[in-house]
Amino acid sequence: MKSSALRMGDDKPEPFGDILRFLRTRAIRLAEFALDKTGTSYLFEPTEIKVECVRLKLKRLAPAFSGIRIAQVSDIHMGGWMNAERLQRVVDMVVEQAPNLAFLTGDFLIGRAFNEHTERDLQEIAALFAPLTMSIPTFGILGNHDYWTNPRAVRDMLHQSGIIELTNSVYTLSRDGANLHLCGVDDVWEGDVRLRDVLDQLPDDGAAILLAHEPDFADESAATGRFDLQVSGHSHGGQVSLPFFGPPILPYLGRKYPSGLYKVGEMYQYTNRGVGTGRLAVRFNCPPEITIFELIAGDDG
């Protein structure tokens, strides 16, 4: 578990064009170096999806839910490097892990325009996830890229495919008289976050998991003292992670907790590196991931 986090820049969003130009220049140079020195092409690493298994003890988790397995997929970014064939592989890998639940933590699309290509991308996502949702209860939230394209269309896709949307809401699972609460907030960057509404819906008993696209929201959610785990995406882990230095560039609201597991107060924060990429399909020392959580009733002390 990470106890500290890399922080790049201040808390304000940088100009999108400057970020893209910087990332393109640095990532291509690094990838060319890696190809020359190691024989690993930066064009191939985005396909090397890693399954990260994370076992957590949660104090408020009832014994009835101990051992529950939850898959997390984030930042699909369909329409960029991600296509239907690659997303089918992601879905197949999730099914192979046989989770009890699945979380999709935003950024289904990529870009800032909604057109016939984006509409087709959403149709393909719905078709690929529909069989999954028939056997595995699947919950989702939106990310900033979904707002930059068409949030209403993304929500329609979620409902069409059987994904339960958790925007500013709570979904309670009950087993043997015990409860496990699945919560979600709207996109922190572009949406309408109503954490107070979520807390008002949340019963006092039982463990609570929060889906929030941007990981740095963990400071605010942890301060409530009501959530046991927040799961996020957004940062892609930086896509490029330099040895001994880390990612040279990270997005707004993804700088403090960019990748992996953290403890924020009494709450765990987990940031998934995503399965897709930005417009530049570069990954170095930062493979895409599917996360499998195994939650155990108890206290790590």
C-alpha positions as CSV (number, residue, x, y, z in Angstrom):
1,M,0.0,0.0,0.0
2,K,1.3,3.4,-0.9
3,S,1.7,5.9,2.0
4,S,2.6,8.9,-0.1
5,A,1.7,10.3,-3.4
6,L,3.3,12.1,-6.3
7,R,2.0,15.6,-6.8
8,M,2.6,17.5,-10.0
9,G,1.8,21.2,-10.3
10,D,-1.0,23.1,-8.5
11,D,-4.7,22.4,-8.1
12,K,-5.8,24.2,-11.2
13,P,-6.5,22.5,-14.6
14,E,-3.7,23.2,-17.1
15,P,-4.6,24.1,-20.7
16,F,-5.6,21.0,-22.5
17,G,-3.4,21.7,-25.5
18,D,-0.3,22.3,-23.4
19,I,-0.8,19.0,-21.6
20,L,-1.3,17.1,-24.9
21,R,1.8,18.6,-26.5
22,F,3.9,18.0,-23.4
23,L,2.7,14.4,-23.1
24,R,3.2,13.7,-26.8
25,T,6.8,15.0,-26.8
26,R,7.9,13.3,-23.5
27,A,6.1,10.0,-24.1
28,I,7.3,9.5,-27.6
29,R,10.9,10.2,-26.7
30,L,10.6,7.9,-23.7
31,A,9.0,5.2,-25.7
32,E,11.6,5.4,-28.5
33,F,14.3,5.1,-25.8
34,A,12.5,2.1,-24.3
35,L,12.2,0.4,-27.7
36,D,15.9,0.9,-28.4
37,K,17.0,-0.3,-25.0
38,T,14.6,-3.0,-24.0
39,G,12.9,-4.1,-27.3
40,T,9.5,-3.2,-25.8
41,S,7.4,-1.0,-28.1
42,Y,5.2,1.6,-26.5
43,L,2.5,0.8,-29.1
44,F,2.1,-2.7,-27.6
45,E,2.1,-2.0,-23.8
46,P,-1.5,-0.7,-23.9
47,T,-2.6,-4.3,-24.8
48,E,-0.8,-5.9,-21.8
49,I,-3.7,-5.7,-19.3
50,K,-2.8,-6.6,-15.8
51,V,-5.2,-8.0,-13.2
52,E,-4.5,-6.4,-9.9
53,C,-5.8,-8.3,-6.9
54,V,-6.4,-6.2,-3.8
55,R,-7.5,-7.8,-0.5
56,L,-8.9,-5.4,2.0
57,K,-10.2,-5.7,5.6
58,L,-13.1,-3.4,6.3
59,K,-14.1,-2.8,9.9
60,R,-17.8,-2.1,9.1
61,L,-18.1,-5.0,6.6
62,A,-20.6,-7.5,8.0
63,P,-19.4,-11.2,8.1
64,A,-22.3,-12.0,5.7
65,F,-20.4,-10.1,3.0
66,S,-16.9,-11.3,3.9
67,G,-15.1,-12.6,0.8
68,I,-17.2,-10.6,-1.7
69,R,-15.2,-10.1,-4.9
70,I,-15.7,-6.9,-6.9
71,A,-14.2,-6.1,-10.4
72,Q,-13.3,-2.5,-11.3
73,V,-12.9,-1.3,-14.9
74,S,-12.2,2.3,-15.6
75,D,-11.4,4.8,-18.4
76,I,-12.4,2.7,-21.4
77,H,-12.1,5.7,-23.7
78,M,-13.9,4.0,-26.6
79,G,-13.1,5.7,-29.9
80,G,-9.5,6.3,-29.2
81,W,-7.1,3.4,-29.0
82,M,-9.9,1.3,-27.5
83,N,-12.1,-0.5,-30.0
84,A,-14.8,-3.3,-29.9
85,E,-12.3,-6.1,-30.2
86,R,-10.1,-4.8,-27.4
87,L,-13.1,-4.1,-25.1
88,Q,-14.4,-7.6,-25.7
89,R,-11.2,-8.9,-24.3
90,V,-11.6,-6.7,-21.2
91,V,-15.1,-8.0,-20.7
92,D,-13.9,-11.6,-21.1
93,M,-11.1,-11.0,-18.6
94,V,-13.6,-9.7,-16.0
95,V,-15.9,-12.7,-16.6
96,E,-12.9,-15.1,-16.1
97,Q,-12.3,-13.6,-12.6
98,A,-15.9,-14.5,-11.6
99,P,-16.6,-11.4,-9.4
100,N,-19.8,-11.0,-7.5
101,L,-20.1,-7.3,-8.6
102,A,-18.5,-5.0,-11.2
103,F,-17.8,-1.3,-11.0
104,L,-17.3,1.0,-14.0
105,T,-15.8,4.3,-12.8
106,G,-16.3,6.6,-15.7
107,D,-14.8,8.0,-19.0
108,F,-16.5,5.6,-21.3
109,L,-15.7,7.9,-24.2
110,I,-12.8,10.1,-25.4
111,G,-12.8,13.6,-26.7
112,R,-15.0,16.7,-26.8
113,A,-17.4,16.1,-29.7
114,F,-20.5,14.0,-30.1
115,N,-21.1,12.7,-33.6
116,E,-22.0,9.5,-35.5
117,H,-18.7,7.9,-34.5
118,T,-19.3,8.6,-30.8
119,E,-22.8,7.3,-31.1
120,R,-21.5,4.1,-32.6
121,D,-19.0,3.8,-29.8
122,L,-21.7,3.9,-27.2
123,Q,-23.8,1.3,-29.1
124,E,-20.8,-1.0,-29.1
125,I,-20.1,-0.5,-25.4
126,A,-23.8,-1.3,-24.6
127,A,-23.7,-4.4,-26.7
128,L,-20.5,-5.7,-25.1
129,F,-21.6,-5.0,-21.5
130,A,-25.2,-6.2,-21.8
131,P,-24.2,-10.0,-21.5
132,L,-22.0,-9.2,-18.5
133,T,-24.7,-7.3,-16.6
134,M,-27.1,-10.3,-17.0
135,S,-24.9,-12.4,-14.8
136,I,-22.9,-9.9,-12.7
137,P,-24.6,-6.8,-11.1
138,T,-22.7,-3.9,-12.6
139,F,-22.7,-0.3,-11.4
140,G,-21.3,2.8,-13.1
141,I,-20.7,6.5,-12.9
142,L,-19.7,9.2,-15.4
143,G,-16.3,10.8,-15.9
144,N,-15.1,14.2,-17.3
145,H,-14.7,12.9,-20.8
146,D,-18.3,11.7,-20.7
147,Y,-19.4,15.2,-19.9
148,W,-17.1,16.6,-22.6
149,T,-19.0,14.5,-25.2
150,N,-22.7,13.9,-24.2
151,P,-23.6,12.9,-20.7
152,R,-27.2,12.2,-21.5
153,A,-26.2,9.8,-24.3
154,V,-23.7,8.0,-21.9
155,R,-26.5,7.6,-19.3
156,D,-28.8,6.2,-21.9
157,M,-26.0,3.7,-22.8
158,L,-25.7,2.7,-19.1
159,H,-29.4,2.0,-18.8
160,Q,-29.6,0.3,-22.2
161,S,-26.9,-2.2,-21.2
162,G,-28.3,-2.9,-17.7
163,I,-25.6,-1.0,-15.8
164,I,-27.0,0.6,-12.6
165,E,-26.1,4.3,-12.5
166,L,-24.9,5.5,-9.1
167,T,-24.8,9.3,-9.7
168,N,-25.3,11.0,-6.3
169,S,-27.2,7.9,-5.1
170,V,-27.0,4.8,-2.9
171,Y,-27.7,1.2,-3.7
172,T,-28.0,-1.1,-0.7
173,L,-27.2,-4.9,-0.9
174,S,-28.8,-6.9,1.9
175,R,-27.7,-10.4,3.1
176,D,-28.7,-12.2,6.2
177,G,-29.9,-9.0,7.8
178,A,-26.7,-7.1,7.0
179,N,-26.2,-4.3,4.6
180,L,-23.4,-3.2,2.2
181,H,-23.9,0.2,0.6
182,L,-22.7,1.1,-2.9
183,C,-22.6,4.8,-3.4
184,G,-21.6,7.1,-6.2
185,V,-21.1,10.8,-7.0
186,D,-21.3,12.7,-10.2
187,D,-18.1,13.7,-12.0
188,V,-16.2,16.0,-9.7
189,W,-14.6,18.1,-12.5
190,E,-17.6,18.7,-14.8
191,G,-20.7,17.3,-13.0
192,D,-22.9,18.2,-10.1
193,V,-21.5,16.5,-7.0
194,R,-24.0,16.2,-4.3
195,L,-22.2,14.4,-1.5
196,R,-24.6,15.7,1.1
197,D,-27.5,14.0,-0.8
198,V,-25.6,10.7,-0.8
199,L,-25.0,11.0,2.9
200,D,-28.6,11.7,3.6
201,Q,-29.6,8.5,1.7
202,L,-26.9,6.4,3.5
203,P,-28.1,4.4,6.5
204,D,-26.0,4.5,9.6
205,D,-25.2,0.8,9.6
206,G,-23.0,-1.2,7.2
207,A,-19.9,-0.7,5.2
208,A,-20.1,1.9,2.4
209,I,-18.1,2.0,-0.9
210,L,-18.0,5.2,-2.9
211,L,-17.5,5.4,-6.7
212,A,-15.9,8.7,-7.6
213,H,-14.2,9.2,-11.0
214,E,-11.5,11.6,-9.8
215,P,-9.3,10.1,-7.0
216,D,-8.4,13.4,-5.3
217,F,-12.0,13.7,-4.1
218,A,-10.9,11.2,-1.5
219,D,-9.9,14.0,0.8
220,E,-13.5,15.2,0.9
221,S,-15.2,11.8,1.1
222,A,-12.8,10.5,3.8
223,A,-13.5,13.6,5.9
224,T,-17.1,12.5,6.3
225,G,-16.0,9.4,8.2
226,R,-18.8,7.3,6.5
227,F,-17.0,5.6,3.6
228,D,-14.8,2.6,4.0
229,L,-13.4,2.5,0.4
230,Q,-13.4,4.9,-2.5
231,V,-12.7,3.6,-6.0
232,S,-11.6,5.9,-8.8
233,G,-9.9,6.1,-12.2
234,H,-9.2,9.3,-14.2
235,S,-5.4,9.5,-13.9
236,H,-4.5,6.5,-16.1
237,G,-1.6,6.3,-13.6
238,G,0.0,8.9,-15.9
239,Q,0.3,6.3,-18.7
240,V,4.1,6.9,-18.6
241,S,5.9,6.3,-15.3
242,L,9.6,7.1,-15.2
243,P,11.8,4.8,-13.0
244,F,12.8,6.6,-9.8
245,F,10.6,9.6,-10.7
246,G,7.1,8.5,-11.5
247,P,4.6,10.0,-14.0
248,P,5.8,13.3,-15.6
249,I,2.3,14.5,-16.2
250,L,-1.0,13.9,-14.3
251,P,-4.4,15.4,-14.8
252,Y,-6.3,17.8,-12.6
253,L,-7.8,16.0,-9.6
254,G,-5.6,13.0,-10.3
255,R,-2.3,14.2,-8.8
256,K,-2.5,13.4,-5.2
257,Y,-3.6,9.7,-5.5
258,P,-2.6,8.8,-9.0
259,S,-2.3,5.0,-8.9
260,G,-2.9,2.1,-6.5
261,L,-3.9,1.9,-2.8
262,Y,-3.8,4.7,-0.2
263,K,-5.1,5.2,3.3
264,V,-6.8,8.6,3.6
265,G,-7.9,9.0,7.2
266,E,-9.8,5.9,8.1
267,M,-10.8,5.3,4.4
268,Y,-9.1,3.3,1.7
269,Q,-8.6,5.0,-1.7
270,Y,-7.9,2.9,-4.7
271,T,-7.0,4.5,-8.1
272,N,-7.3,2.2,-11.1
273,R,-4.9,2.9,-14.0
274,G,-7.7,2.3,-16.6
275,V,-7.9,0.0,-19.6
276,G,-7.8,2.7,-22.3
277,T,-5.6,5.6,-23.0
278,G,-5.8,9.2,-24.0
279,R,-5.5,10.1,-27.7
280,L,-1.9,9.2,-27.5
281,A,-1.8,5.4,-27.1
282,V,1.4,5.4,-25.0
283,R,2.0,3.4,-21.9
284,F,5.4,2.8,-20.3
285,N,5.9,1.2,-16.9
286,C,2.2,1.8,-16.3
287,P,0.2,-1.1,-17.7
288,P,-3.6,-0.9,-18.0
289,E,-5.5,-2.8,-15.3
290,I,-8.6,-4.6,-14.2
291,T,-8.8,-4.5,-10.4
292,I,-10.3,-7.4,-8.4
293,F,-11.1,-6.5,-4.8
294,E,-11.7,-9.1,-2.2
295,L,-13.3,-7.6,0.9
296,I,-12.9,-9.2,4.3
297,A,-14.8,-8.4,7.5
298,G,-12.3,-7.4,10.1
299,D,-9.8,-4.7,11.2
300,D,-6.3,-4.3,10.0
301,G,-5.6,-2.4,13.2
